[in-house]
């Protein structure tokens, strides 16, 4: 028996086709942006603006994502949840207006102790 390639013509390994969402469900998305230090509008570093652009690009062209709102806490620490953008976002979740939250990384939600659990 001849050996067959493990790679498709497109260059992806077999069994790793892109995820297809066929449920027809649409997620009402909140994009949450937070930086610990006020970014000052610097375009060449990690700013609130660049985080938002990255998140918008992530959902772009995905029909199962419908952007509801962007919530921003610029210059706010993640050691507690007392952040105006975060609080507004969670109120919208509780009211059923948002059922999907997308962040750049989980550290924007809550900064954990530097010691890993």
KAVEN-V935927 format. One line per field, one symbol per residue. burial: b if it has 24 or more other C-alpha atoms within 12 Angstrom, else e. A space follows every 10 residues. Layout:
# KAVEN-V935927
burial=???
This chain:
# KAVEN-V935927
burial=eeeeeeeeee eeeeeeeeee eeeeeebbbb bbbbbbeeee eeeeeebbbe bbeebbeebe eeeebbbbbb bbbbebebee eebebbebbb eeeeeeebbb bbbbeeebbe eeeeeee
